[in-house]
Amino acid sequence: IREVGAKAAELAAAAGDKAGPVASRTAEVTGQAGHKLAERARGLAAELRRDQAAAEAEAASPAEPTAAEPTAESATETSEDRPGEMS
């Protein structure tokens, strides 16, 4: 029985020796992936904050008509108001 126990201990030690570098490498890769993920998450958070701030600023500012949007004055114009145009 002692011989079986000794052999089991030797096998466990050999497995530990082989698993150590693998576990170390796995931890290193996991750490690198974690750092990359954290960088992406920070970038995404900053982008979302910028978008939110822009949307809030746009909502807070008074709406100014753009060239594509007709104003009340231009909507009431007729061809008579614009010389040179014929209907």
N, C-alpha and C positions, 0 to 999 in steps of 0.2 A: 504494500500500500504506500509506503514511503517513496518508493521508486516512481509510482504513478503521480504522486503529489509533486515530486521534484520535476518530473517531465512537464507537468501542467504549468508549474511556475516558470520553467524555462520558455515554454511556448508563449506564456503571457508576457514575459519580458521581451521576447523577440517581436511580438505583435505591437507592444508599446513602443519599441524602438522604431519600427516601420511606420506606425501611425503618427508619431510625433511630427515629423516633417510634413506629412500630408495635412494634418490638422493645422499646422503653422501656416502653410501655404493657403489653405482654405480661409483661414482667418484674415490673411493679408488681402486676398482677393475680395472677400466680403467687405473689408474695411474700405478698399478702393471703390467698390460699387456704392457703398454707403455715402462716400464723399461726393461722387458724381451725382447721385440722386439728390443729395442735399443742395448741391449747386443748382441743379435744374429746378428744384422746388423753390429756392430763393428767387431765381429769375422769373419763374411763373408768378410768384407772389408779388414781386415788384411790378410786373406787367399788369396784373389784375388791379393793383392799387392805382397805377397810372390811368388805366381805362376808367376806373370808378371815379377818380378825381376829375377826369375830363368830362365824363357824363354829368357829374354834379355841377361842374362849372358851366356846362352848356345849358343845363336846366335852370340854373340861377340867373344867367344873363338874359336880358330881354331879347326876344326874337326879332332879328332884323331881316326884312325881306331880301331875298337874293334876286339876281337878275332873272332867274327862271320863274320866280313867284310874282304874279301880278299884284300890284298895289291897288288900293281903292280908286286912286285917280286914273290909273291906266285901264282899269276895268270899265270905267264910264266913258272913255273916249270913243268917238265914232269916227267914221271916215271923213265927216265934215270938219272935225277938229284937226285933221292932218291934211294940210294942203298938198296937192300933187297926187293924192291917192284917189283912185276911182273905185267905185264898188261894182 
